[in-house]
Amino acid sequence: MKTSLLKLSVIAVIFSMITFVSCDTNDDGIDSAEQVSSVDIAANDEVDMAVEEVNNIIEQAFVEEESGLTTSKQNEGNSFFTNCLTKTVVITNLSKIVTLDFGEGCMVRGHFIAGILTMSYEKDTTLQTRTISVEFDDFRVNHKLIVGAYSIVRMRANEIGNPQSTATIDINVTWDNGDFASREGVKIREWIEGYGSGIWSDNVYLITGNWTSVLKNGNVLSAEITTPLRRELVCRFFVSGEIALQKNNRTATLSFGDGNCDNEALLTLQNGTEIIIYLS
Protein backbone atom coordinates (compact mmCIF):
# COMPACT_ATOMS: atom_id res chain seq x y z
CA MET A 1 0.00 0.00 0.00
CA LYS A 2 2.81 2.44 0.90
CA THR A 3 4.58 1.57 -2.34
CA SER A 4 1.45 2.35 -4.35
CA LEU A 5 0.98 5.69 -2.56
CA LEU A 6 4.61 6.58 -3.20
CA LYS A 7 4.24 5.83 -6.91
CA LEU A 8 1.09 7.96 -7.11
CA SER A 9 2.85 10.84 -5.35
CA VAL A 10 5.77 10.71 -7.77
CA ILE A 11 3.39 10.64 -10.74
CA ALA A 12 1.48 13.61 -9.33
CA VAL A 13 4.69 15.64 -8.89
CA ILE A 14 5.85 14.84 -12.44
CA PHE A 15 2.43 15.74 -13.87
CA SER A 16 2.38 19.05 -12.01
CA MET A 17 5.86 19.87 -13.36
CA ILE A 18 4.76 19.12 -16.93
CA THR A 19 1.65 21.23 -16.47
CA PHE A 20 3.68 24.16 -15.11
CA VAL A 21 6.14 24.06 -17.99
CA SER A 22 3.40 23.79 -20.62
CA CYS A 23 1.85 27.02 -19.36
CA ASP A 24 5.04 28.97 -20.02
CA THR A 25 6.37 27.43 -23.22
CA ASN A 26 5.08 26.20 -26.55
CA ASP A 27 6.00 22.96 -28.29
CA ASP A 28 9.35 24.42 -29.37
CA GLY A 29 10.31 25.31 -25.82
CA ILE A 30 9.87 29.03 -26.58
CA ASP A 31 8.39 31.28 -23.90
CA SER A 32 4.97 32.26 -25.26
CA ALA A 33 5.52 35.84 -24.07
CA GLU A 34 8.44 36.07 -26.51
CA GLN A 35 6.24 35.31 -29.52
CA VAL A 36 4.41 37.88 -31.61
CA SER A 37 0.81 37.77 -30.37
CA SER A 38 -2.60 38.84 -31.59
CA VAL A 39 -2.51 41.54 -28.89
CA ASP A 40 0.71 42.90 -30.43
CA ILE A 41 -0.87 42.90 -33.89
CA ALA A 42 -3.94 44.75 -32.64
CA ALA A 43 -1.78 47.37 -30.90
CA ASN A 44 0.42 47.75 -33.98
CA ASP A 45 -2.63 48.03 -36.25
CA GLU A 46 -3.97 50.97 -34.24
CA VAL A 47 -0.73 52.88 -34.84
CA ASP A 48 -0.58 51.82 -38.47
CA MET A 49 -4.12 52.99 -39.18
CA ALA A 50 -3.26 56.42 -37.73
CA VAL A 51 -0.08 56.65 -39.83
CA GLU A 52 -1.96 55.60 -42.97
CA GLU A 53 -4.61 58.27 -42.42
CA VAL A 54 -1.94 60.95 -41.92
CA ASN A 55 -0.40 59.82 -45.23
CA ASN A 56 -3.81 59.92 -46.94
CA ILE A 57 -4.55 63.43 -45.67
CA ILE A 58 -1.17 64.79 -46.78
CA GLU A 59 -1.32 63.11 -50.19
CA GLN A 60 -4.87 64.17 -50.96
CA ALA A 61 -4.41 67.72 -49.64
CA PHE A 62 -1.26 68.14 -51.74
CA VAL A 63 -2.93 66.87 -54.91
CA GLU A 64 -6.09 68.92 -54.39
CA GLU A 65 -4.08 72.08 -53.72
CA GLU A 66 -1.80 71.60 -56.72
CA SER A 67 -4.72 70.71 -59.02
CA GLY A 68 -6.79 73.66 -57.86
CA LEU A 69 -9.65 71.57 -56.43
CA THR A 70 -11.37 73.22 -53.47
CA THR A 71 -13.61 71.87 -50.72
CA SER A 72 -16.50 74.11 -51.67
CA LYS A 73 -19.99 72.63 -51.90
CA GLN A 74 -19.85 72.18 -55.67
CA ASN A 75 -16.73 70.05 -55.36
CA GLU A 76 -17.59 68.23 -52.14
CA GLY A 77 -18.36 65.02 -54.01
CA ASN A 78 -14.88 64.95 -55.56
CA SER A 79 -12.87 66.31 -52.64
CA PHE A 80 -11.39 63.85 -50.15
CA PHE A 81 -12.37 66.23 -47.36
CA THR A 82 -15.61 67.55 -45.90
CA ASN A 83 -16.67 71.14 -45.33
CA CYS A 84 -15.48 71.00 -41.72
CA LEU A 85 -11.93 71.62 -43.01
CA THR A 86 -10.66 75.19 -43.03
CA LYS A 87 -7.70 75.49 -45.37
CA THR A 88 -5.29 78.43 -45.36
CA VAL A 89 -2.58 78.88 -47.99
CA VAL A 90 0.39 81.23 -47.71
CA ILE A 91 2.62 81.59 -50.79
CA THR A 92 6.12 83.06 -50.73
CA ASN A 93 8.68 83.44 -53.49
CA LEU A 94 9.97 79.91 -52.97
CA SER A 95 7.47 77.96 -50.90
CA LYS A 96 3.85 77.19 -50.19
CA ILE A 97 2.48 76.69 -46.68
CA VAL A 98 -0.86 74.88 -46.46
CA THR A 99 -2.63 74.76 -43.11
CA LEU A 100 -5.42 72.22 -42.64
CA ASP A 101 -7.57 73.07 -39.63
CA PHE A 102 -10.16 70.47 -38.62
CA GLY A 103 -11.18 72.39 -35.50
CA GLU A 104 -12.76 70.37 -32.71
CA GLY A 105 -13.06 67.44 -35.08
CA CYS A 106 -15.26 65.88 -37.75
CA MET A 107 -15.57 62.72 -39.79
CA VAL A 108 -13.38 62.50 -42.89
CA ARG A 109 -14.15 59.40 -44.97
CA GLY A 110 -14.93 57.32 -41.89
CA HIS A 111 -12.15 58.70 -39.63
CA PHE A 112 -12.48 61.27 -36.84
CA ILE A 113 -9.93 64.03 -37.49
CA ALA A 114 -9.29 67.02 -35.20
CA GLY A 115 -6.69 69.77 -34.78
CA ILE A 116 -4.26 71.31 -37.23
CA LEU A 117 -1.83 69.81 -39.74
CA THR A 118 0.52 72.18 -41.60
CA MET A 119 2.36 71.27 -44.81
CA SER A 120 5.30 73.27 -46.19
CA TYR A 121 6.89 72.54 -49.57
CA GLU A 122 8.62 74.10 -52.58
CA LYS A 123 6.36 76.18 -54.82
CA ASP A 124 8.16 75.25 -58.06
CA THR A 125 5.87 72.77 -59.86
CA THR A 126 8.57 71.85 -62.40
CA LEU A 127 10.67 70.04 -59.79
CA GLN A 128 10.84 66.26 -60.15
CA THR A 129 10.78 65.87 -56.36
CA ARG A 130 9.45 68.12 -53.63
CA THR A 131 9.87 67.72 -49.88
CA ILE A 132 6.76 68.19 -47.76
CA SER A 133 7.54 69.11 -44.15
CA VAL A 134 4.70 68.41 -41.74
CA GLU A 135 3.87 69.96 -38.37
CA PHE A 136 1.13 68.84 -35.97
CA ASP A 137 -0.79 71.12 -33.61
CA ASP A 138 -3.07 69.19 -31.27
CA PHE A 139 -3.72 66.93 -34.26
CA ARG A 140 -5.72 63.76 -33.65
CA VAL A 141 -6.69 60.77 -35.75
CA ASN A 142 -9.51 58.66 -34.30
CA HIS A 143 -8.89 60.23 -30.87
CA LYS A 144 -5.13 59.54 -31.00
CA LEU A 145 -2.86 62.56 -30.49
CA ILE A 146 0.00 62.63 -33.05
CA VAL A 147 3.23 64.51 -32.27
CA GLY A 148 6.76 64.33 -33.64
CA ALA A 149 8.72 64.61 -36.88
CA TYR A 150 7.10 63.76 -40.21
CA SER A 151 8.27 64.56 -43.72
CA ILE A 152 7.54 63.28 -47.22
CA VAL A 153 9.68 63.36 -50.34
CA ARG A 154 7.19 63.33 -53.20
CA MET A 155 8.35 62.20 -56.62
CA ARG A 156 6.25 63.40 -59.54
CA ALA A 157 6.99 60.18 -61.46
CA ASN A 158 9.11 57.16 -60.56
CA GLU A 159 10.96 54.99 -63.07
CA ILE A 160 7.70 53.57 -64.43
CA GLY A 161 5.85 56.88 -64.44
CA ASN A 162 3.82 56.63 -61.22
CA PRO A 163 3.73 59.31 -58.49
CA GLN A 164 5.61 58.10 -55.40
CA SER A 165 5.97 59.41 -51.84
CA THR A 166 8.60 58.43 -49.27
CA ALA A 167 7.57 59.29 -45.71
CA THR A 168 10.15 59.48 -42.91
CA ILE A 169 8.34 59.02 -39.62
CA ASP A 170 9.39 59.60 -36.00
CA ILE A 171 6.19 60.09 -34.03
CA ASN A 172 4.51 59.49 -30.70
CA VAL A 173 0.87 58.45 -30.45
CA THR A 174 -1.18 59.07 -27.30
CA TRP A 175 -4.71 57.76 -26.69
CA ASP A 176 -7.30 59.74 -24.75
CA ASN A 177 -6.93 57.33 -21.81
CA GLY A 178 -3.17 58.00 -21.58
CA ASP A 179 -1.93 54.90 -23.45
CA PHE A 180 1.24 55.68 -25.38
CA ALA A 181 3.07 54.27 -28.42
CA SER A 182 5.82 55.42 -30.77
CA ARG A 183 6.98 54.61 -34.28
CA GLU A 184 10.12 55.34 -36.27
CA GLY A 185 10.70 54.27 -39.86
CA VAL A 186 10.07 54.78 -43.56
CA LYS A 187 6.98 54.16 -45.72
CA ILE A 188 7.02 54.35 -49.51
CA ARG A 189 3.68 54.76 -51.31
CA GLU A 190 3.49 54.26 -55.07
CA TRP A 191 0.25 55.59 -56.59
CA ILE A 192 -0.62 52.90 -59.14
CA GLU A 193 -4.27 53.64 -60.01
CA GLY A 194 -6.56 56.66 -60.06
CA TYR A 195 -3.99 59.43 -60.41
CA GLY A 196 -5.33 62.39 -62.37
CA SER A 197 -8.97 61.24 -62.33
CA GLY A 198 -10.02 63.87 -59.80
CA ILE A 199 -11.92 61.19 -57.86
CA TRP A 200 -10.40 60.00 -54.58
CA SER A 201 -12.37 56.73 -54.45
CA ASP A 202 -10.49 55.08 -57.34
CA ASN A 203 -7.05 55.66 -55.80
CA VAL A 204 -4.88 52.57 -55.24
CA TYR A 205 -1.41 52.46 -53.68
CA LEU A 206 1.35 49.89 -53.26
CA ILE A 207 3.22 50.40 -49.99
CA THR A 208 6.68 49.23 -48.93
CA GLY A 209 9.01 50.18 -46.09
CA ASN A 210 10.15 49.27 -42.59
CA TRP A 211 9.68 50.58 -39.07
CA THR A 212 10.04 49.88 -35.36
CA SER A 213 7.21 50.52 -32.93
CA VAL A 214 7.05 50.63 -29.16
CA LEU A 215 3.49 49.46 -28.62
CA LYS A 216 1.08 50.63 -25.94
CA ASN A 217 1.52 47.24 -24.20
CA GLY A 218 5.25 47.99 -23.87
CA ASN A 219 6.45 45.46 -26.45
CA VAL A 220 8.87 46.46 -29.21
CA LEU A 221 7.88 45.24 -32.66
CA SER A 222 9.95 45.64 -35.83
CA ALA A 223 8.35 45.30 -39.24
CA GLU A 224 9.46 45.10 -42.84
CA ILE A 225 7.11 44.85 -45.80
CA THR A 226 8.27 41.87 -47.87
CA THR A 227 5.38 41.84 -50.36
CA PRO A 228 3.97 45.31 -51.17
CA LEU A 229 0.79 46.14 -49.30
CA ARG A 230 -2.10 47.10 -51.55
CA ARG A 231 -4.24 49.95 -50.23
CA GLU A 232 -7.47 50.83 -52.04
CA LEU A 233 -8.95 53.99 -50.54
CA VAL A 234 -12.47 52.58 -50.79
CA CYS A 235 -11.40 49.88 -48.30
CA ARG A 236 -10.44 50.54 -44.68
CA PHE A 237 -7.91 47.69 -44.67
CA PHE A 238 -4.99 46.49 -46.74
CA VAL A 239 -6.33 43.99 -49.27
CA SER A 240 -3.10 42.09 -49.92
CA GLY A 241 0.62 42.03 -49.09
CA GLU A 242 2.83 40.62 -46.36
CA ILE A 243 4.87 41.99 -43.46
CA ALA A 244 7.81 40.26 -41.72
CA LEU A 245 7.70 40.92 -37.97
CA GLN A 246 10.26 40.54 -35.20
CA LYS A 247 9.82 40.67 -31.44
CA ASN A 248 12.44 39.58 -28.88
CA ASN A 249 14.40 37.71 -31.58
CA ARG A 250 11.25 35.77 -32.53
CA THR A 251 9.87 36.20 -36.03
CA ALA A 252 6.44 36.00 -37.61
CA THR A 253 4.67 37.03 -40.81
CA LEU A 254 1.40 38.87 -41.28
CA SER A 255 -0.47 38.34 -44.54
CA PHE A 256 -3.41 40.49 -45.67
CA GLY A 257 -4.97 38.09 -48.15
CA ASP A 258 -5.53 37.92 -51.88
CA GLY A 259 -7.33 41.13 -52.75
CA ASN A 260 -10.66 40.98 -50.91
CA CYS A 261 -11.71 43.91 -48.74
CA ASP A 262 -12.12 42.43 -45.29
CA ASN A 263 -10.73 42.82 -41.78
CA GLU A 264 -8.97 39.44 -41.70
CA ALA A 265 -5.21 38.88 -41.69
CA LEU A 266 -3.19 35.70 -41.11
CA LEU A 267 -0.43 35.70 -38.50
CA THR A 268 2.09 32.88 -38.93
CA LEU A 269 4.41 32.34 -35.96
CA GLN A 270 8.00 31.16 -36.05
CA ASN A 271 6.94 27.60 -35.19
CA GLY A 272 4.41 27.53 -38.05
CA THR A 273 1.31 28.14 -35.95
CA GLU A 274 -1.31 30.13 -37.89
CA ILE A 275 -3.67 32.58 -36.20
CA ILE A 276 -6.50 34.50 -37.88
CA ILE A 277 -6.41 38.16 -36.84
CA TYR A 278 -9.48 40.39 -37.00
CA LEU A 279 -8.37 43.99 -37.49
CA SER A 280 -10.26 46.88 -35.89
N, C-alpha and C positions, 0 to 999 in steps of 0.2 A: 504493500500500500504506500509506504514512504517513497519507494522507488518510483512509483507511478506519479505521485504528487510532485516529485523532483523533476521528472521529465516534463510534466505539464507546465511547471514554473519556468523551466528553461525555454520551452516553446513560446510561452507568453512573452518573455523578455525579448527573444529574437523577433517575434512578430511586431512588438511595439517599436523596436529599433528600425525595422523595415518601414513601418508606417510613418515614423518620424522623418526618415530620410526621403521617402517618396513625397512628402509635403513640400520639401525644399528644393528638390531637383527634378529634372525631367529624365527621360529614358537615356539621354546622353550624359547624365551626370552634371548637367549645367544648371546652376541656380536659376530658377524661373524668373527671379527679379532682374537678372542680367539680360533676359531676352527682350526684344522689341514686343510691346504688348498692344492690344487694342486700345487701351487707355492712352498710351503714347501717341498712337495714330490719331485718335480723336483730338488730343491736345494740339498736335502738330497741324491738323486740318483746320482748326480754328484760326491759327496764325496764318496759314497759307491762304485761306479764304479772304482774310483782311488784306494781305499783300496783293493778291490777285485783283481785288476791287480797287486798291490804290493805283495799280497799273492800268486798269480799265479807265478810271477817271482821268488820269494823266493823258493816256493815249487818245481818248475820245475828245477831251477838251482841246488838246493840241490840234487835232485834225479839224475839228469844228472851227476853231479860231483861224487856222490857216486857210480854210476853204471859204470862210466868210459866213458860215451857217450860224444863226443866232438861236436863242431859246425862246423867241417870241411865240405867241400863240399859233401863228400860221405855220411855224416850223416845228411845233412841239411833237408832232408825229414822227419826224425824222431825227430830231435831236435825241442824244443819249440821255439828256438831263430833263428835269421837270422845271416848272416855273418857280420853284422855291429857291433856285440858284440865283444869286446875284453875282454877276461877273464884272470885274473892273479891269481895264487894260491900260497900261501906261507904256508909251513907246518913246524910246530915246534914239539917238543917232545910231547906236549899235545893237540895242537889245529891245526885247519885249517882255514886260512883266504882266502876267495874267493872274489875277486873284479870284479864286472861286470861293464864295462865301455861302455856306449852306445854313447859316444861322443856327437856330436851336435844333435843327434837324428835320429831315423829311425822307420819304422813301424815293430811292433812285433805282429803278429796275429791280425791285425786290430787296434792296439793301437800305438800311437806315444810315444816312450820312449826316454828320453835324460838324460845325466848326469851319475853319478856313484852311485851304490849301493854296499855296502860291507857287507858281511856275515862272522861272526866269530862263530865257534862252536867246540865242543870237537872232537878230531880225532878218538877216540876209537869207532869202529863200533859195538862193542859187547854191548854197553850201551842200555838199554831199552828206555831211553829218552835222548835227547840231546837238549840243549838250543842254539838257533840261535840268536845272537845279531846282530842287523842291524843298519848301519849308512848310512845317505844320504849325498851326496855331489852334490849340484845343480841338484838334481834328479827330473825329471818331468814326469808325466803321463798325456798324452793328454793335454799338455801345462799347467798343474797345478803343481806348485812347492810344493814338499813334504818335510817338516822338522819335527824334533821331535824324540821322543823315540818309538822304535818298537822292539819287541822281540817275538820269537816263541819257545814254548816248543814242540818239535816234539817227539811223541811216535811211536816207531817202530810198535807196534800192541796194539790196545785197547782190551777190554774184549772179543770182538767177532772176533779179529784177523785183524782188519783193521788199516792201518796207520792213525794217528790223530795228528793234529797240533792245539795248542792253542796260538793265537796271542794276546798279550797285547799291546794296541795301545794308544798313546797320541801324536797326530800329529796336525800340522797346515797345511792348504792347501791354496795356494795363486794363483789366476788366473793371466794371463798376464796383464789384465786390472786393477789389484789392488784389486779385490774382494777377501775376506778373509773368511775362515771357519775353524773350529777346530772340532776334534773328540777325545773322550776318552772312552775306553771300552775294551771288550773282544770278540773275534770271534773264535769259535771252528769249524774246518773243518775236517770231517771224510771222508776219501777217500774210497768210496764204490765200485767203478768199475774202471777197467783199470790199476790198480797197477801192475807193473811188465811186462806189455806188450811191453814197449819200444816205444809206440805210444801215443803222447800227446792227440790226438783227441778223444780217447775213455774214457778219464778220467771224472769221475762223483763224485761230492762231496755232502754231506749233511752238512749244516752250521747252527749252533746255536750260541747264545750269546746275549749280550746287550751292549748298548752304549748311550752316550749323545753327541749331536752335536750342536754347535753354527753355524747356517747356514749363508750364505753370505747375506741373507736379514735381519739378526739380530735376528731371532727367535731361541729359544732353543727347540730342539726336542729330546725327549728320546725314545728309541726303545728297544724292547725285542722280540726276535724270539720265537713265541709260537708254531709254526709248522715248523720243519726244512726246510730251503730253499734248493732246489735242484739246483745245478749248474752243467751243462754239458758244458765242455769247447768248444764244437762246437757251442754253442749258446751264444750270447752276454748277454742275460738276464737270470734271475732266471726263471725256468719253473714251479715251484710250491712252496708252503710254505706260511706262514703268519707271519706278524709282528704286534705286539701291539705298538701303538704310543701314546705319551702323550705330549701335549703342553698347557701351562697355565692352568693346571688342567682339560683340556678337552682331551678326549680319542678318538681314532680311530683305525681301523685295515686296514692293507694293504695286499691284497691277490694277489699272482702271478699266479693263475690259476691251471690247472689240468694236466700239463705236456707238453703242446704245447710250441714251441719256438716262442714267439712273444713279442712285446714291450708293451703289455697291462697289466695293473694291476687294481684291484678294490679297491678303497678307500671307506670305510664305516665309516661315522661320528657317533658321540655319539648319535645323534638324529635319526639314522637309514638311513639318506640320503646316497645314493650310487653314486659315481662319478668314471667314467672310466678314468684312467690315462694312458697317452701315454709316455713311458719312452724314453729318448734320447739315 
